[in-house]
Amino acid sequence: MSNLSNTDNHFHNENCCSIIAGRPSMGKTAISLFLALQTILLHELPIAIFSLEMTKKQLEYRLWSLMSQFDCYRHLNLVPIRGERIRQHRAGLSPLTQEEMATIVSIVKIAAELPLYINDNRGITVASIASECRQVLAREGKLGLVVVDYLQMMAADTSGNRSYELGDVARGLYKLAGDLNVPILALSQVSRAVEGRNNKRPMMSDLSQSGILEMVADNIIFAYRDEYYNPDSPTQGVLELILAKARHGDTGTVEVLFDKSSGMVCSLAEYSYRYQ
């Protein structure tokens, strides 16, 4: 696996179930939102996001910040909007400038027209996800990607065995990808065990219910940012996407540049083209 485009291709195979996993603050939600927006813009396909962690408003703020960085909107003379600027404005700590406000007004108009469906019901089930996806398919005629953020939040401990519940959720999403013939991207936490190792890059055994998740997922990608653990890391701003399993392709690691303030992801080659 040599570049970001090859990584992106793994998520767009029909009836494919993929997992992005990592410790908190590695950028899992930001990656999924970037992939969702890219799917809409490049493939002209609608997206459904089911967020059990962040609210719809929080995701919209992230989306606005991300869109302000996309090349396809540069003709609108937008200024980059960092995620914390919107939060600061809402909290009354630091008002947006006129340029920032004008950028958000433009982005909100564009975002309202995007075929992006966000559900932030924290009690949603696989059956409810299936129902909503079928409604989108009936309305749009197609569905480019379904994002579930994240697996562990769906595994309610109703039977006294949360691992068993997580396995049921994973199998349900895998079956749903086949039934609807659409790709599903599920986010997952990994075990705290990585914190006790010198090399904190996640491995397959760090997944909760690793056997079941490894079995049902077509692709498993771990997200890792060395600067999170090592402030003096020479790879500042670099996100490692570790493709540990690829049912229909090659495994390997891709290093991309990640702006955590906006959620923007780009390859090293793309960065050189845009900014050098």
C-alpha positions as CSV (number, residue, x, y, z in Angstrom):
1,M,0.0,0.0,0.0
2,S,1.8,3.1,-1.2
3,N,-0.4,6.2,-1.0
4,L,-3.6,7.7,0.3
5,S,-5.5,7.0,-2.8
6,N,-4.9,3.2,-2.4
7,T,-6.1,3.5,1.2
8,D,-9.3,5.3,0.1
9,N,-10.0,2.6,-2.5
10,H,-10.4,0.0,0.3
11,F,-13.5,1.7,1.6
12,H,-15.5,2.0,-1.6
13,N,-15.8,-1.7,-2.6
14,E,-19.5,-2.6,-2.5
15,N,-20.7,-4.8,0.4
16,C,-17.3,-4.2,2.2
17,C,-17.1,-3.8,5.9
18,S,-14.1,-1.9,7.2
19,I,-12.8,-0.9,10.6
20,I,-10.7,2.1,11.6
21,A,-9.4,1.5,15.1
22,G,-7.2,3.4,17.5
23,R,-6.8,4.9,20.9
24,P,-8.7,8.2,21.7
25,S,-7.4,11.3,20.0
26,M,-5.8,9.5,17.2
27,G,-8.2,11.1,14.6
28,K,-10.6,8.3,13.9
29,T,-13.7,10.5,13.6
30,A,-11.8,13.1,11.6
31,I,-10.6,10.5,9.1
32,S,-14.1,9.1,8.7
33,L,-15.5,12.6,8.1
34,F,-12.8,13.3,5.5
35,L,-13.5,10.1,3.7
36,A,-17.3,10.9,3.8
37,L,-16.8,14.3,2.3
38,Q,-14.4,13.0,-0.3
39,T,-16.9,10.3,-1.3
40,I,-19.5,12.9,-1.9
41,L,-17.3,15.2,-3.9
42,L,-15.3,12.7,-6.0
43,H,-17.9,10.0,-6.5
44,E,-21.1,12.0,-6.2
45,L,-22.6,9.5,-3.8
46,P,-24.7,10.2,-0.6
47,I,-23.4,9.3,2.8
48,A,-25.0,8.2,6.0
49,I,-23.2,8.8,9.3
50,F,-24.4,7.3,12.6
51,S,-22.7,9.0,15.5
52,L,-23.1,7.6,19.0
53,E,-20.3,9.7,20.5
54,M,-20.6,13.2,19.0
55,T,-23.7,15.3,18.4
56,K,-24.9,16.3,14.9
57,K,-24.0,19.9,15.7
58,Q,-20.5,18.9,16.7
59,L,-20.0,17.0,13.5
60,E,-21.3,19.9,11.5
61,Y,-18.8,22.2,13.1
62,R,-16.0,19.8,12.1
63,L,-17.5,19.5,8.6
64,W,-17.4,23.3,8.2
65,S,-13.8,23.5,9.3
66,L,-12.8,20.7,6.9
67,M,-14.7,22.2,4.0
68,S,-12.9,25.5,4.4
69,Q,-9.6,23.6,3.5
70,F,-10.8,21.7,0.4
71,D,-9.4,22.9,-2.9
72,C,-12.7,22.6,-4.7
73,Y,-14.0,25.5,-2.7
74,R,-11.0,27.8,-3.1
75,H,-12.8,29.9,-5.8
76,L,-15.1,31.1,-3.0
77,N,-12.2,32.9,-1.3
78,L,-12.7,31.1,1.9
79,V,-10.4,31.6,4.9
80,P,-9.4,28.4,6.8
81,I,-11.6,27.9,9.9
82,R,-10.0,25.9,12.7
83,G,-12.4,23.8,14.8
84,E,-11.7,25.6,18.0
85,R,-12.6,29.0,16.5
86,I,-16.3,28.0,16.2
87,R,-16.3,26.6,19.7
88,Q,-14.7,29.8,21.1
89,H,-17.3,31.9,19.2
90,R,-20.2,29.9,20.5
91,A,-18.8,30.1,24.1
92,G,-18.4,33.9,23.8
93,L,-14.7,33.7,24.3
94,S,-13.4,35.0,21.0
95,P,-15.9,36.3,18.3
96,L,-15.3,35.2,14.7
97,T,-13.8,37.8,12.4
98,Q,-15.9,39.1,9.5
99,E,-13.8,37.0,7.1
100,E,-14.4,33.9,9.2
101,M,-18.1,34.6,9.5
102,A,-18.5,35.1,5.7
103,T,-16.7,31.8,5.2
104,I,-19.0,29.9,7.5
105,V,-22.1,31.5,5.8
106,S,-20.8,30.3,2.4
107,I,-20.0,26.8,3.7
108,V,-23.3,26.4,5.5
109,K,-25.2,27.1,2.2
110,I,-23.1,24.5,0.4
111,A,-23.3,21.9,3.2
112,A,-27.1,22.2,3.3
113,E,-27.1,20.8,-0.3
114,L,-24.8,17.9,0.3
115,P,-26.4,14.4,0.3
116,L,-25.1,13.8,3.9
117,Y,-27.4,12.2,6.4
118,I,-26.3,12.4,10.1
119,N,-28.0,10.5,12.9
120,D,-26.8,11.1,16.4
121,N,-29.1,8.8,18.3
122,R,-26.9,7.3,21.0
123,G,-29.2,4.3,21.5
124,I,-29.4,3.3,17.8
125,T,-29.3,-0.4,16.9
126,V,-28.1,-2.3,13.8
127,A,-31.8,-2.8,12.9
128,S,-32.4,1.0,13.1
129,I,-29.3,1.7,11.0
130,A,-30.6,-0.8,8.4
131,S,-34.0,0.9,8.3
132,E,-32.5,4.4,7.9
133,C,-30.1,3.2,5.2
134,R,-33.0,1.7,3.2
135,Q,-34.8,5.0,3.4
136,V,-31.8,6.8,2.0
137,L,-31.5,4.3,-0.7
138,A,-35.2,4.7,-1.6
139,R,-34.8,8.5,-1.7
140,E,-31.4,8.8,-3.4
141,G,-31.3,5.6,-5.4
142,K,-27.8,4.8,-4.1
143,L,-25.6,5.1,-1.0
144,G,-21.8,5.6,-1.2
145,L,-20.7,4.9,2.4
146,V,-22.2,4.2,5.8
147,V,-20.1,5.4,8.8
148,V,-20.7,4.1,12.4
149,D,-18.9,5.9,15.2
150,Y,-18.3,3.8,17.1
151,L,-18.7,0.1,17.7
152,Q,-18.2,-0.1,21.5
153,M,-21.0,2.5,22.0
154,M,-23.4,0.2,20.3
155,A,-22.6,-2.8,22.4
156,A,-24.9,-2.3,25.4
157,D,-24.1,-4.7,28.3
158,T,-27.7,-6.1,28.4
159,S,-26.6,-9.7,28.8
160,G,-23.8,-9.2,31.3
161,N,-21.2,-9.9,28.5
162,R,-20.3,-6.7,26.6
163,S,-17.8,-8.6,24.4
164,Y,-20.5,-10.9,23.2
165,E,-22.7,-7.9,22.5
166,L,-19.9,-6.3,20.5
167,G,-19.5,-9.4,18.4
168,D,-23.2,-9.3,17.6
169,V,-23.0,-5.7,16.5
170,A,-20.0,-6.4,14.3
171,R,-21.6,-9.4,12.7
172,G,-24.8,-7.4,12.1
173,L,-23.0,-4.6,10.3
174,Y,-21.1,-7.1,8.2
175,K,-24.4,-8.7,7.2
176,L,-25.9,-5.3,6.5
177,A,-23.1,-4.4,4.1
178,G,-23.9,-7.5,2.1
179,D,-27.7,-7.1,2.3
180,L,-27.6,-3.4,1.1
181,N,-24.6,-3.9,-1.2
182,V,-23.0,-0.8,0.3
183,P,-19.6,-0.3,2.1
184,I,-19.7,0.2,5.8
185,L,-17.0,1.9,7.8
186,A,-17.1,1.3,11.6
187,L,-14.8,3.0,14.1
188,S,-13.4,1.1,17.0
189,Q,-11.4,1.7,20.2
190,V,-8.4,-0.5,21.0
191,S,-7.3,-1.8,24.3
192,R,-5.4,0.3,26.8
193,A,-2.7,-2.4,26.6
194,V,-0.9,-0.3,24.0
195,E,-0.1,2.3,26.6
196,G,2.2,-0.1,28.4
197,R,4.3,-0.9,25.4
198,N,7.4,0.9,24.1
199,N,6.0,0.7,20.6
200,K,2.4,2.0,21.0
201,R,1.3,1.2,17.5
202,P,-1.8,-0.9,17.7
203,M,-1.9,-4.5,16.6
204,M,-4.7,-6.9,15.7
205,S,-4.7,-8.4,19.2
206,D,-5.5,-4.9,20.7
207,L,-9.0,-4.9,19.2
208,S,-11.8,-5.6,21.6
209,Q,-13.2,-9.0,20.6
210,S,-10.3,-9.2,18.2
211,G,-11.2,-12.6,16.9
212,I,-14.7,-11.7,15.8
213,L,-13.7,-8.3,14.4
214,E,-10.8,-9.7,12.5
215,M,-13.0,-12.4,11.1
216,V,-15.9,-10.2,9.9
217,A,-14.0,-7.1,8.7
218,D,-12.7,-7.0,5.1
219,N,-10.3,-4.2,6.0
220,I,-8.8,-3.2,9.4
221,I,-6.8,0.1,9.6
222,F,-5.2,1.4,12.8
223,A,-4.7,5.1,13.2
224,Y,-1.5,6.2,15.0
225,R,0.0,9.6,15.7
226,D,3.5,9.4,17.3
227,E,3.4,13.0,18.5
228,Y,0.5,12.2,20.9
229,Y,2.9,10.1,23.0
230,N,6.2,11.8,22.1
231,P,5.9,15.6,22.0
232,D,9.4,15.8,20.5
233,S,8.6,13.3,17.8
234,P,10.3,14.1,14.5
235,T,7.0,13.2,12.7
236,Q,4.9,16.2,13.9
237,G,1.6,16.4,12.1
238,V,2.0,12.9,10.6
239,L,-0.7,10.3,10.9
240,E,0.1,6.6,10.2
241,L,-2.6,4.6,8.6
242,I,-1.6,1.0,9.3
243,L,-3.6,-1.4,7.1
244,A,-3.3,-4.6,9.1
245,K,-5.9,-6.6,7.1
246,A,-7.0,-6.2,3.5
247,R,-9.1,-9.0,2.2
248,H,-8.8,-7.9,-1.4
249,G,-5.5,-6.0,-1.4
250,D,-2.1,-5.4,0.1
251,T,-1.3,-4.5,3.7
252,G,1.1,-1.9,4.8
253,T,1.5,1.6,6.3
254,V,0.8,5.0,4.7
255,E,2.0,8.2,6.3
256,V,-0.2,11.2,5.6
257,L,-0.2,14.7,6.9
258,F,-3.0,15.4,9.4
259,D,-4.2,18.8,10.6
260,K,-6.0,18.0,13.8
261,S,-7.4,21.5,14.0
262,S,-9.5,21.1,10.8
263,G,-9.4,17.4,10.2
264,M,-7.7,17.8,6.8
265,V,-5.8,14.8,5.6
266,C,-3.4,14.9,2.6
267,S,-0.5,12.9,1.2
268,L,3.0,14.2,1.4
269,A,3.0,14.7,-2.4
270,E,-0.3,16.6,-2.3
271,Y,1.1,18.8,0.5
272,S,4.1,19.7,-1.6
273,Y,1.9,20.6,-4.5
274,R,-0.4,22.8,-2.5
275,Y,1.9,24.6,-0.2
276,Q,5.4,24.6,-1.6
